[in-house]
């Protein structure tokens, strides 16, 4: 009896963990890699580019949208970060790092 009870409790715990993982928001797991998680911090949005500097425009990173950084470089005195957002995953794009907020989501 005791073994069946332990197995049932263990099964419930595993089911609960799996269910919790299924409902986690996208920003918490943040798009498939382990770089720093930041958010767009410009009310008008941030231009996402195919290359840093004067690159081809892809689209906009919206205010408060999660952005996972893969790498950051300095080009002409400006910092650019390569990564992907919730809307661009799995493709990576460049954004101005100074337009991101990385300490907590903007309100």
Secondary structure by P-SEA (a helix, b strand, c coil): caaaaaaaaaaaaaaaaaaaaaacccccccccccccccccccccbbbbbcccccccccccccccbbbbbccccccccbbbbbbcccccccbbbbccccccccccccc
